[in-house]
Amino acid sequence: MSNEELISILEKRFIKNEKMHKGINWDDVLKRLNNESLFSLRYMEETGGEPDVIMYDKENDKFVYCDTSIESPIGRRSFCYDIDALNSRKSNKPNSDIITEANNNKVKVLDEAEYKYLQSLGDFDLKSSSWILTPMEIRKLGGALFGDKRYNRTFIYHNGAESYYSNRGFRVLLKI
């Protein structure tokens, strides 16, 4: 996918989902798109994340792109949490882990507050779930956090970091 094709997709989605980013002008976002941000946005798009602007971070003067696919991105499922979790598996290892994947693609996995903010914008992960950044005190004990939305409410759960499921992926964001 060329940069022009990607920018066209992002613009159409931006216009379609106006309620997610009221008061933000597309031309202002467009000025921030460069080869580095398009690299990360292409990853988000090609793995099924349907990235869109969800807010403007006034304090840091950044627009925040986030995965807005209704379900956890299909191209980012069946990953365990981090490299330690991946290395701890003796058999049936997934291809990678979410932290490595995010770092390699210059994006950030959503933390709990960011995940809850996304859920305030709509209904996401009604049939799937998404890993979220896990505090070190939980991770040191072997756990990792994930979230979903059921019964009109966002839930945050825990699981062993080495686990992976076909319906659990991860959502990321990019600040530009």
N, CA and C of each residue as an Amber inpcrd file, in Angstrom:
protein
   528
   0.8500000  -1.1680000   0.0000000   0.0000000   0.0000000   0.0000000
   0.9050000   1.2440000   0.0000000   0.6390000   2.1400000  -0.9250000
   1.4350000   3.3610000  -1.0120000   1.0300000   4.3520000   0.0790000
   1.8720000   5.3280000   0.3230000   1.5410000   6.3750000   1.2850000
   0.2650000   7.1080000   0.8730000   0.1040000   7.3590000  -0.4130000
  -1.0830000   8.0620000  -0.8990000  -2.3500000   7.2490000  -0.6360000
  -2.2800000   5.9380000  -0.8840000  -3.4430000   5.0760000  -0.6190000
  -3.7730000   5.0660000   0.8690000  -2.7570000   4.9710000   1.7050000
  -2.9700000   4.9540000   3.1490000  -3.5710000   6.2740000   3.6230000
  -3.0450000   7.3740000   3.1570000  -3.5720000   8.6820000   3.5500000
  -5.0270000   8.8210000   3.1240000  -5.3700000   8.3230000   1.9600000
  -6.7620000   8.3690000   1.4880000  -7.6820000   7.5670000   2.4080000
  -7.2390000   6.3880000   2.8130000  -8.0230000   5.5500000   3.7370000
  -8.2020000   6.2700000   5.0680000  -7.1100000   6.8520000   5.5820000
  -7.1670000   7.5500000   6.8690000  -8.1060000   8.7520000   6.7960000
  -8.0630000   9.4880000   5.6980000  -8.9380000  10.6520000   5.5450000
 -10.4030000  10.2350000   5.4950000 -10.7260000   9.2080000   4.7340000
 -12.1140000   8.7330000   4.6390000 -12.6240000   8.2670000   6.0050000
 -11.7830000   7.5620000   6.7390000 -12.1880000   7.0830000   8.0660000
 -12.3610000   8.2720000   9.0200000 -11.4710000   9.2430000   8.9310000
 -11.5520000  10.4360000   9.7640000 -12.8840000  11.1510000   9.5450000
 -13.2730000  11.3010000   8.2990000 -14.5400000  11.9650000   7.9700000
 -15.7250000  11.1310000   8.4520000 -15.6610000   9.8260000   8.2390000
 -16.7580000   8.9240000   8.6310000 -16.9720000   8.8990000  10.1480000
 -15.8900000   8.9620000  10.9060000 -15.9610000   8.8160000  12.3630000
 -15.8000000  10.1510000  13.0850000 -16.3960000  11.1870000  12.5660000
 -16.2430000  12.5360000  13.1070000 -16.5060000  12.6160000  14.6130000
 -17.4260000  11.8100000  15.1100000 -17.7730000  11.8640000  16.5420000
 -16.6090000  11.4820000  17.4540000 -15.6360000  10.7500000  16.9250000
 -14.4950000  10.3370000  17.7440000 -13.5050000  11.4690000  17.9820000
 -13.5360000  12.4830000  17.1430000 -12.5160000  13.5310000  17.2310000
 -13.1040000  14.9120000  16.9310000 -14.1830000  15.2330000  17.6030000
 -14.8290000  16.5370000  17.4120000 -13.8370000  17.6640000  17.6520000
 -13.9070000  18.6630000  16.7850000 -13.0600000  19.8340000  16.9370000
 -11.6680000  19.6840000  16.3520000 -11.3440000  18.5200000  15.7910000
 -10.0280000  18.3060000  15.1780000 -10.1800000  18.4120000  13.6660000
  -9.3060000  19.1470000  13.0500000  -9.3450000  19.4030000  11.6180000
  -8.4100000  18.4370000  10.8880000  -8.9040000  17.8070000   9.8150000
  -8.1030000  16.8520000   9.0560000  -6.8150000  17.4860000   8.5240000
  -6.8850000  18.7260000   8.0510000  -5.6960000  19.3720000   7.5030000
  -4.5890000  19.4940000   8.5480000  -4.9590000  19.6990000   9.8050000
  -3.9660000  19.7700000  10.8830000  -3.3120000  18.4070000  11.1100000
  -4.1100000  17.3470000  11.0180000  -3.5770000  15.9830000  11.1670000
  -2.6800000  15.6580000   9.9790000  -3.1440000  15.9860000   8.7960000
  -2.4010000  15.6830000   7.5670000  -0.9910000  16.2780000   7.6030000
  -0.8450000  17.4700000   8.1610000   0.4630000  18.1230000   8.2550000
   1.4520000  17.3220000   9.1000000   0.9450000  16.4930000   9.9910000
   1.8170000  15.7170000  10.8980000   2.2320000  14.3620000  10.3100000
   1.5770000  13.9530000   9.2480000   1.8890000  12.6490000   8.6650000
   3.2040000  12.7300000   7.8950000   4.1160000  11.8230000   8.2240000
   5.4060000  11.7480000   7.5420000   5.7590000  10.2710000   7.3700000
   6.9100000   9.9870000   6.8080000   7.2760000   8.5880000   6.5440000
   7.2950000   7.7460000   7.8060000   7.7830000   8.3010000   8.9110000
   7.8460000   7.5380000  10.1640000   6.4520000   7.2160000  10.6980000
   5.5760000   8.2110000  10.7430000   4.2200000   7.9500000  11.2440000
   3.4500000   7.0550000  10.2810000   3.6740000   7.2190000   8.9860000
   2.9760000   6.3710000   8.0120000   3.4410000   4.9230000   8.1000000
   4.6970000   4.6910000   8.4590000   5.1850000   3.3250000   8.6890000
   4.3360000   2.6470000   9.7670000   4.1600000   3.3350000  10.8920000
   3.3980000   2.7710000  12.0070000   1.9180000   2.6620000  11.6680000
   1.3670000   3.6600000  11.0340000  -0.0540000   3.6270000  10.6570000
  -0.3270000   2.5280000   9.6280000   0.6320000   2.2800000   8.7400000
   0.4760000   1.1860000   7.7700000   0.4000000  -0.1510000   8.5080000
   1.2640000  -0.3360000   9.4960000   1.2110000  -1.5560000  10.3070000
  -0.1580000  -1.6900000  10.9650000  -0.6300000  -0.6090000  11.5600000
  -1.9300000  -0.6390000  12.2270000  -3.0340000  -1.0030000  11.2330000
  -2.9960000  -0.4020000  10.0540000  -4.0210000  -0.6520000   9.0320000
  -3.9320000  -2.0730000   8.4930000  -2.7480000  -2.5020000   8.1310000
  -2.5790000  -3.8140000   7.4920000  -2.8500000  -4.9800000   8.4290000
  -2.7970000  -4.7540000   9.7370000  -3.1080000  -5.8240000  10.6880000
  -4.5560000  -5.7460000  11.1830000  -5.3410000  -4.8630000  10.5760000
  -6.7770000  -4.8120000  10.8720000  -7.1980000  -3.8580000  11.9670000
  -6.3300000  -2.9310000  12.3480000  -6.6440000  -2.0320000  13.4560000
  -7.5670000  -0.8700000  13.1260000  -7.6860000  -0.5300000  11.8390000
  -8.5080000   0.6030000  11.4210000  -8.1750000   1.8570000  12.2310000
  -6.9170000   2.3330000  12.1400000  -6.5030000   3.4810000  12.9520000
  -7.2720000   4.7560000  12.6130000  -7.5810000   5.5090000  13.6520000
  -8.2320000   6.8030000  13.4970000  -7.8040000   7.6870000  14.6640000
  -7.9140000   8.9840000  14.4690000  -7.5950000   9.9370000  15.5240000
  -8.6920000   9.8570000  16.5790000  -8.2980000   9.7110000  17.8430000
  -9.3040000   9.6530000  18.9100000  -9.2250000  10.8510000  19.8500000
  -8.1300000  11.6320000  19.7440000  -8.0340000  12.8050000  20.6190000
  -6.8340000  13.6590000  20.2250000  -6.8160000  14.8520000  20.7710000
  -5.6630000  15.7370000  20.6600000  -5.1000000  15.9070000  22.0610000
  -3.8410000  15.5560000  22.2300000  -3.1430000  15.6960000  23.4980000
  -2.5640000  17.1090000  23.5280000  -3.3090000  18.0190000  24.1320000
  -2.9340000  19.4300000  24.1420000  -1.6150000  19.6690000  24.8650000
  -1.4220000  18.9770000  25.9700000  -0.2110000  19.1550000  26.7800000
   1.0600000  18.8730000  25.9820000   1.0160000  17.8440000  25.1280000
   2.1810000  17.4500000  24.3350000   2.0760000  17.8460000  22.8650000
   0.9930000  18.5490000  22.5060000   0.7530000  18.9780000  21.1250000
   0.8470000  17.7990000  20.1540000   0.0810000  16.7480000  20.4600000
   0.0910000  15.5460000  19.6220000  -1.3340000  15.0830000  19.3320000
  -1.5440000  14.6080000  18.0960000  -2.7790000  13.9100000  17.7610000
  -2.5560000  12.4400000  18.0990000  -3.5900000  11.7970000  18.6170000
  -3.4640000  10.4000000  19.0310000  -4.2720000   9.5140000  18.0960000
  -3.5590000   8.6770000  17.3480000  -4.1830000   7.6410000  16.5300000
  -4.3030000   6.3920000  17.3740000  -5.4090000   5.6750000  17.2120000
  -5.6340000   4.4400000  17.9590000  -6.3780000   3.4500000  17.0700000
  -6.2250000   2.1670000  17.3540000  -7.0160000   1.1520000  16.6630000
  -8.4780000   1.3520000  17.0000000  -9.3250000   1.4650000  15.9830000
 -10.7590000   1.6360000  16.2160000 -11.5790000   0.5040000  15.6020000
 -10.9260000  -0.6010000  15.2610000 -11.6770000  -1.7560000  14.7620000
 -12.6170000  -2.2290000  15.8700000 -13.7980000  -2.6660000  15.4900000
 -14.7940000  -3.0840000  16.4790000 -14.2500000  -4.2160000  17.3510000
 -13.6050000  -5.1760000  16.7530000 -12.9920000  -6.2680000  17.5100000
 -11.4770000  -6.0970000  17.4990000 -10.8060000  -6.7580000  18.4060000
  -9.3470000  -6.6960000  18.4790000  -8.7740000  -7.0170000  17.0980000
  -7.7880000  -6.2580000  16.6350000  -7.2810000  -6.4390000  15.2730000
  -6.9340000  -7.8910000  14.9470000  -7.5280000  -8.3880000  13.8770000
  -7.4070000  -9.7970000  13.5010000  -5.9600000 -10.1910000  13.2040000
  -5.1770000  -9.2710000  12.6840000  -3.7880000  -9.5660000  12.3590000
  -2.8520000  -9.4790000  13.5440000  -3.4070000  -9.2000000  14.7220000
  -2.5990000  -9.1030000  15.9420000  -3.1690000  -9.9720000  17.0460000
  -3.6470000 -11.1260000  16.6760000  -4.1830000 -12.0630000  17.6780000
  -3.2410000 -13.2580000  17.8370000  -3.4770000 -13.9970000  18.8980000
  -2.6840000 -15.2010000  19.2010000  -1.2280000 -14.8830000  19.5190000
  -1.0180000 -13.8090000  20.2820000   0.3020000 -13.4550000  20.7700000
   0.2810000 -13.5430000  22.2930000   1.3940000 -13.9680000  22.8850000
   1.4960000 -13.8770000  24.3360000   1.9360000 -12.4550000  24.6870000
   2.1470000 -12.1860000  25.9800000   2.3420000 -10.8010000  26.4080000
   3.7250000 -10.2220000  26.0620000   4.8020000 -10.8640000  26.4830000
   6.1340000 -10.2990000  26.2540000   7.1440000 -11.4060000  25.9780000
   8.3820000 -11.0120000  25.7230000   9.4190000 -11.9770000  25.3450000
   9.6860000 -12.9820000  26.4630000   9.6160000 -12.5660000  27.7270000
   9.8040000 -13.5110000  28.8330000   8.7170000 -14.5780000  28.8180000
   7.4980000 -14.1480000  28.5500000   6.3870000 -15.1050000  28.4730000
   6.5830000 -16.0530000  27.2930000   6.9960000 -15.5190000  26.1650000
   7.2370000 -16.3390000  24.9760000   8.3330000 -17.3660000  25.2480000
   9.4160000 -16.9320000  25.8690000  10.5280000 -17.8430000  26.1570000
  10.1770000 -18.8890000  27.2050000   9.2050000 -18.6020000  28.0540000
   8.8340000 -19.5600000  29.1030000   7.9930000 -20.7170000  28.5690000
   7.4220000 -20.5520000  27.3860000   6.6010000 -21.6250000  26.8110000
   7.4990000 -22.7530000  26.3150000   7.1560000 -23.9560000  26.6840000
   7.9380000 -25.1230000  26.2680000   7.4890000 -25.6460000  24.9120000
   6.1940000 -25.5320000  24.6260000   5.6550000 -26.0170000  23.3550000
   4.5270000 -25.1050000  22.9010000   4.1210000 -25.2800000  21.6650000
   3.0240000 -24.4980000  21.0650000   3.2350000 -22.9940000  21.2400000
   4.4440000 -22.5540000  20.9460000   4.7520000 -21.1400000  21.0870000
   4.0580000 -20.3360000  19.9910000   3.5290000 -19.1620000  20.3620000
   3.0040000 -18.2700000  19.3170000   4.1780000 -17.6890000  18.5310000
   3.8780000 -17.0050000  17.4410000   4.9280000 -16.4460000  16.5930000
   5.7030000 -15.3180000  17.2550000   5.0550000 -14.5870000  18.1410000
   5.7090000 -13.4410000  18.7580000   4.9370000 -13.0310000  20.0030000
   5.3020000 -11.8730000  20.5350000   4.6180000 -11.3250000  21.7020000
   4.2280000  -9.8800000  21.4070000   3.2860000  -9.3500000  22.1690000
   2.7380000  -8.0310000  21.8540000   3.7350000  -6.9050000  22.0750000
   4.5820000  -7.0050000  23.0690000   5.5250000  -5.9280000  23.3580000
   6.5640000  -5.8280000  22.2380000   7.1020000  -6.9500000  21.8030000
   8.0570000  -6.9580000  20.6970000   7.4140000  -6.4220000  19.4270000
   6.2070000  -6.8970000  19.1250000   5.5020000  -6.4390000  17.9210000
   5.2770000  -4.9290000  17.9500000   4.8320000  -4.4110000  19.0770000
   4.5950000  -2.9690000  19.1860000   5.9000000  -2.1960000  19.0200000
   6.9490000  -2.6120000  19.7070000   8.2380000  -1.9210000  19.6020000
   8.7850000  -1.9490000  18.1810000   8.6810000  -3.0980000  17.5170000
   9.1890000  -3.2220000  16.1490000   8.4600000  -2.3020000  15.1790000
   7.2320000  -1.9480000  15.5110000   6.4220000  -1.1250000  14.6140000
   6.2190000   0.2940000  15.1290000   6.9780000   0.6470000  16.1680000
   7.0240000   2.0120000  16.7080000   5.6610000   2.5290000  17.1520000
   4.9150000   1.6480000  17.8140000   3.6170000   2.0020000  18.3800000
   3.6150000   1.5970000  19.8500000   2.5890000   2.0130000  20.5790000
   2.4990000   1.7350000  22.0070000   1.2250000   0.9360000  22.2940000
   1.3520000  -0.1190000  23.0760000   0.1870000  -0.8800000  23.5190000
  -0.6070000   0.0000000  24.4880000  -1.9310000  -0.0270000  24.3720000
  -2.7690000   0.7810000  25.2510000  -2.6060000   0.3470000  26.7010000
  -2.5800000   1.3280000  27.6020000  -2.6190000   1.0100000  29.0260000
  -4.0890000   0.9930000  29.4650000  -4.3330000   0.7370000  30.7210000
  -5.7060000   0.5990000  31.2030000  -6.5220000   1.8730000  31.0010000
  -5.9600000   3.0280000  31.3170000  -6.6920000   4.2900000  31.1610000
  -7.0010000   4.5680000  29.6920000  -6.0390000   4.3080000  28.8140000
  -6.2550000   4.5330000  27.3780000  -7.3040000   3.5710000  26.8320000
  -7.2720000   2.3280000  27.2970000  -8.2620000   1.3470000  26.8580000
  -9.6650000   1.7710000  27.3000000  -9.7920000   2.2120000  28.5350000
 -11.0970000   2.6620000  29.0270000 -11.5620000   3.9060000  28.2840000
 -10.6420000   4.8010000  27.9280000 -11.0160000   5.9750000  27.1470000
 -11.5520000   5.5440000  25.7850000 -10.8490000   4.6420000  25.1200000
 -11.3250000   4.1370000  23.8280000 -12.7360000   3.5700000  23.9770000
 -12.9550000   2.7830000  25.0180000 -14.2710000   2.1820000  25.2330000
 -15.3470000   3.2420000  25.4830000 -14.9660000   4.4110000  25.9710000
 -15.9470000   5.4840000  26.1780000 -16.4200000   6.0780000  24.8580000
 -15.6740000   5.8210000  23.7800000 -16.0270000   6.3570000  22.4630000
 -16.9550000   5.4400000  21.6830000 -17.1200000   4.2020000  22.1230000
 -17.9540000   3.2450000  21.3980000 -17.9000000   1.8800000  22.0420000
 -18.3940000   0.9110000  21.3300000 -18.4250000  -0.4770000  21.8110000
 -17.3610000  -1.2850000  21.0630000 -16.2820000  -1.6070000  21.7500000
 -15.1680000  -2.3350000  21.1710000 -14.9400000  -3.6290000  21.9510000
 -14.4300000  -4.6370000  21.2780000 -14.1160000  -5.9340000  21.8950000
 -15.3400000  -6.5640000  22.5480000 -16.4410000  -6.6040000  21.8010000
 -17.6570000  -7.2500000  22.3150000 -17.5810000  -8.7690000  22.1910000
 -16.7700000  -9.2700000  21.2570000 -16.6080000 -10.7110000  21.0710000
 -15.1570000 -11.1400000  21.2300000 -14.2620000 -10.1840000  21.2960000
 -12.8320000 -10.4670000  21.4300000 -12.3340000  -9.8020000  22.7050000
 -11.0390000  -9.8710000  22.9270000 -10.4210000  -9.1600000  24.0460000
  -9.0670000  -8.6550000  23.5820000  -8.5050000  -7.7070000  24.3360000
  -7.2250000  -7.1080000  23.9560000  -6.3040000  -7.0120000  25.1630000
  -5.0660000  -7.4900000  24.9840000  -4.0390000  -7.2950000  25.9970000
  -3.8470000  -5.8020000  26.2040000  -3.5230000  -5.3850000  27.4250000
  -3.1600000  -4.0050000  27.7160000  -1.8500000  -3.9970000  28.4980000
  -1.1810000  -2.8470000  28.5030000   0.0600000  -2.7520000  29.2720000
  -0.2050000  -3.1170000  30.7230000   0.6830000  -3.8770000  31.2780000
   0.5130000  -4.4280000  32.6150000   1.5260000  -3.8150000  33.5730000
   1.0820000  -3.3690000  34.7490000   2.0320000  -2.8420000  35.7390000
   3.0730000  -3.9030000  36.1080000   4.2960000  -3.4470000  36.3470000
   5.4130000  -4.3570000  36.6100000   5.1540000  -5.2570000  37.8130000
   4.4540000  -4.7560000  38.8420000   4.2180000  -5.5910000  40.0230000
   3.3450000  -6.8120000  39.6890000   2.4750000  -6.6790000  38.7100000
   1.6590000  -7.8210000  38.2630000   2.4920000  -8.7110000  37.3490000
   3.2280000  -8.0720000  36.4490000   4.0270000  -8.8340000  35.4960000
   5.0860000  -9.6790000  36.1970000   5.6980000  -9.1550000  37.2560000
   6.7240000  -9.8940000  38.0040000   6.1730000 -11.1740000  38.6140000
   4.8700000 -11.1990000  38.8480000   4.2260000 -12.3850000  39.4170000
   3.7280000 -13.3500000  38.3370000   4.0140000 -13.0250000  37.0700000
   3.6490000 -13.9200000  35.9620000   2.3560000 -13.5560000  35.2570000
   1.6970000 -12.5030000  35.6990000   0.4110000 -12.1460000  35.1110000
   0.4990000 -11.0420000  34.0860000  -0.5960000 -10.8620000  33.3780000
  -0.7510000  -9.7680000  32.4160000  -2.2370000  -9.4220000  32.3510000
  -2.5280000  -8.1970000  31.9610000  -3.9110000  -7.7080000  31.9330000
  -4.4700000  -7.6600000  30.5130000  -5.7760000  -7.8370000  30.4260000
  -6.4790000  -7.6620000  29.1560000  -7.8670000  -7.1260000  29.4610000
  -8.4960000  -6.5820000  28.4480000  -9.8240000  -6.0190000  28.6420000
 -10.7720000  -6.4170000  27.5300000 -12.0530000  -6.2210000  27.8170000
 -13.1000000  -6.3800000  26.8210000 -14.3190000  -5.6100000  27.2960000
 -15.3830000  -5.6580000  26.5220000 -16.6160000  -4.9840000  26.9070000
 -17.7560000  -5.9870000  26.8160000 -18.4440000  -6.1490000  27.9230000
 -19.6010000  -7.0270000  28.0000000 -20.6670000  -6.3180000  28.8350000
 -21.9130000  -6.5690000  28.5360000 -23.0090000  -6.0120000  29.3280000
 -22.9220000  -4.4940000  29.4610000 -22.5010000  -3.8270000  28.3690000
 -22.3530000  -2.3660000  28.3470000 -21.3450000  -1.8450000  29.3610000
 -20.3590000  -2.6570000  29.7190000 -19.3600000  -2.2560000  30.7090000
 -17.9800000  -2.7580000  30.2820000 -16.9650000  -1.9630000  30.5270000
 -15.5880000  -2.3570000  30.2380000 -15.0420000  -3.1390000  31.4260000
 -14.4850000  -4.2950000  31.1380000 -13.9000000  -5.1430000  32.1720000
 -12.4010000  -5.2870000  31.9270000 -11.6410000  -5.2970000  32.9970000
 -10.2090000  -5.5660000  32.9500000  -9.9850000  -6.8490000  33.7460000
  -9.2800000  -7.7990000  33.1310000  -9.0310000  -9.1050000  33.7300000
  -7.5280000  -9.3800000  33.7670000  -7.1940000 -10.5510000  34.2660000
  -5.8000000 -10.9950000  34.2910000  -5.7120000 -12.4020000  33.7380000
  -4.5230000 -12.7430000  33.2780000  -4.2430000 -14.0760000  32.7570000
  -2.7420000 -14.2910000  32.8740000  -2.3180000 -15.5280000  32.7410000
  -0.8840000 -15.7710000  32.6800000  -0.3210000 -15.1140000  31.4320000
   0.8000000 -14.4350000  31.5520000   1.3780000 -13.6890000  30.4290000
   1.7650000 -14.5900000  29.2600000   1.9930000 -15.8690000  29.5370000
   2.4020000 -16.7790000  28.4660000   1.2140000 -17.3110000  27.6630000
   0.0010000 -17.0310000  28.1120000  -1.1670000 -17.5400000  27.4060000
  -1.4240000 -16.7410000  26.1280000  -2.1120000 -17.3550000  25.2090000
  -2.5390000 -16.6740000  23.9950000  -3.7840000 -17.3670000  23.4740000
  -4.6380000 -16.5870000  22.8310000  -5.9340000 -17.0950000  22.3660000
  -6.2470000 -16.5130000  20.9970000  -7.0160000 -17.2460000  20.2270000
  -7.3560000 -16.8010000  18.8760000  -8.2750000 -15.5860000  18.8720000
  -8.9270000 -15.3100000  19.9750000  -9.8080000 -14.1380000  20.0120000
  -9.2250000 -13.0020000  20.8670000  -7.9550000 -13.1110000  21.2720000
  -7.3200000 -12.0300000  22.0300000  -6.1640000 -11.4560000  21.2280000
  -6.2510000 -10.1700000  20.9780000  -5.1880000  -9.4580000  20.2910000
  -4.6580000  -8.3440000  21.1560000  -4.2450000  -7.2950000  20.5150000
  -3.8060000  -6.1010000  21.2450000  -4.0410000  -4.8790000  20.3860000
  -4.3580000  -3.7880000  21.0710000  -4.6050000  -2.5070000  20.4140000
  -3.4430000  -1.5780000  20.7270000  -3.1360000  -0.7130000  19.7680000
  -2.0170000   0.1990000  19.9300000  -2.4340000   1.6300000  19.6180000
  -1.5600000   2.5410000  20.0070000  -1.7680000   3.9370000  19.6340000
  -0.4560000   4.5360000  19.1540000  -0.5990000   5.6540000  18.4800000
   0.5300000   6.3890000  17.9410000   0.2440000   7.8650000  18.1190000
   1.1820000   8.5740000  18.7230000   1.0520000  10.0230000  18.8820000
   1.8900000  10.7180000  17.8290000   1.2340000  11.6270000  17.0980000
   1.9570000  12.3650000  16.0400000   1.8250000  13.8660000  16.2390000
